[in-house]
Amino acid sequence: MKIHQDAYNGDLESVRQALTEVPDLEIQDQDGGEATYGLTPIQCALSSPIASLEIVLLLLNKGAQLLFSPNNRKTALFLAIQSGRIEKIQWVLEQGADITQADEEGHDALITAMFSAVAVNETDLTALMQFLIDQGAPLNGETCCGESVLSESSRCGWFAIVQCLLRAGSDATMLGWTPLMHAVVLGTLSDMEALLETADLKAVDAWKRTPWLLSLQVGHLDKAKCLLAAGSDPEVTGWYGTVPLMYAIASRNRALVAWLIEIGQDVNGTDDTGEPPLLSAVELDDVVIAQHLLAAGAKLTYVSQGIRKSERHIIKKAKSGAMAKLLVTAGAKLQDVNQEVRCQLTQVDSSRFYSVSPQIYQTQKHPTFGATNPEEMSFPFWRDMVKLRYSAYGARHHYRDTETEEAGPVWSFNRYGQSITLLPDGRVIEIAGEHEDYYDPDFYIYNDVVVSDGEGGFTIYGYPRNVFPPTDFHTATLVDAQIYIIGNLGYPWDRVIDETPVYCLNCHTFVITKLVTSGQPPGWISNHQAMLTNNQIHITGGNRWVQQGDHLEYVENDVEFVLDLNELSWQVLVGDAM
């Protein structure tokens, strides 16, 4: 609900306005994101890193309730700690909260702080930990899974926190460190060198790290060089097979990463789960380190080693537009980026709020085709959904419309098989795609085009069905001021097995034209890749529907097809199309 989001976002005036309508202050949020789901307005404000204590006090004065009893994850102390705001924690303690409390799973104050809003910044987290320690927080608590704040801080490489905890009296045996390891992490180079002659370089700590691996994770190049010269094994791996490059990447020491690459560390080495170093750099959003790895030959995909081995695309873990652009330049597919990155690329305001009334929702909720080629579809509800990128079910839930599913699908911009194209002038074009699977009441394959100006503005274009049919899992290839839309999974009744749909989108007028091609096309192909070379579009991979006797089969495509844009003719370049 909006009051929950306003409370979490620290919008004091909006909360005051909401309170004039006398809302139920004990109702839990069901519409917002992960940060507010299941919380009351005052709990949202207390747990927020943005909201001030003033909003908490305002809601409290209006009758909102807070839990102070232990054994509950929603107790006021734990919510305040999650915010990372020391003034909120101080206030909760002044109200009588017990700093020594833990929930039923053993999460106490320090362990809760490990997952707080400031956990992304070691300096801020260290300050929070020190404050909690000064208030008397237990140092050696363990969860039911055996997690302790000291052990987890060590695993994560938060060694300033490790030092803080040890100074306060934490049980150092949890670390499993030898004197050499202690010197590597917390001592000077001279301290470490004094121990080298008699130390065991192969010894491992509680997380299976040798002294050399610890030197990489702490990010100390001179110590790493010294330990390697003393005979450390450069091929050793840590917990779950974590490779040396991953530890160095975690330290964010770019010179250290460059040195490891220089001495021959495998940039495509993987841990026991199949994950490579490039994935670590992408998840940390370190573009410079990712550049180092790509320049050394890092691959853009990897094979996960879970129960079901499958190829994974690293770009799906990108967290910023800059990282996505780097990976695309290296050959990754832009359409694999997640919704968060799409929002960054388009700069569309990703507001969490629906702006339209239930009445407008009811009149605009269903997909509809355009009447002209193109037609601007300026429905406020659709525009909300472009900003929100929520599921159709999320909209149904918000508008209390979950009992009318048989009336047809609700329009959504949260889609699979939707292409995304960056234009040189900064515009971003997203084409069609599908929402949900065929058995879902909101399953729908779209035929629209959304054009973002890259500065927050956007336009939705619709098309007649006979001009541009519902399309998903296609490719979109930019050639000058045209985008060639090739392939489609589509609805079963739209598939023409021996044909390959090819459409051309004009990036100035947004008129879509169906192109008539000749030669030997791929047939009804989808999930493929397209690459432009010398005015030819090369089509590889994906799947094709083919006739096998009296039935159709969806088979992997191992043939390379080429569409000559001058002649609009297809030919087989590699493989047998039969």
Secondary structure, 3 states (H helix, E strand, C coil): CHHHHHHHHCCHHHHHHHHCCCCCCCCCCCCCCCCCCCCCHHHHHHHCCCCCHHHHHHHHHCCCCCECCCCCCCEHHHHHHHHCCHHHHHHHHHCCCCCCCECCCCCEHHHHHCCCCCCCCHHHHHHHHHHHHHCCCCCCCECCCCCEHHHHHHHHCCHHHHHHHHHHCCCHHHCCCCHHHHHHHHCCHHHHHCCCCCCCCCCCCCCCCCHHHHHHHHCCHHHHHHHHHCCCCCCCCCHHHCCHHHHHHHHCCHHHHHHHHHCCCCCCCCCCCCCCHHHHHHHCCCHHHHHHHHHCCCCCEEEECCCCCEEEEHHHHCCCHHHHHHHHHCCCCHHHCCHHHHHHHHCCCCCCCCCCCHHHHHHHCCCCCCCCCCEECCCHHHHHHHHHCCCHHHHHHHCCCCCCHHHCCCCCCCCECCEEEECCCCCEEEEEEEECCCCCCCCEEEEEEEEECCCCCEEEEECCCCCCCCCCCCEEEEECCEEEEECCCCCHHHCCCCCCCEEEEECCCCCEEECCCEECCCCEEECCEEEEECCEEEEECCEEEEEECCEEEEEECCCEEEEECCCCEEEEEECCCC
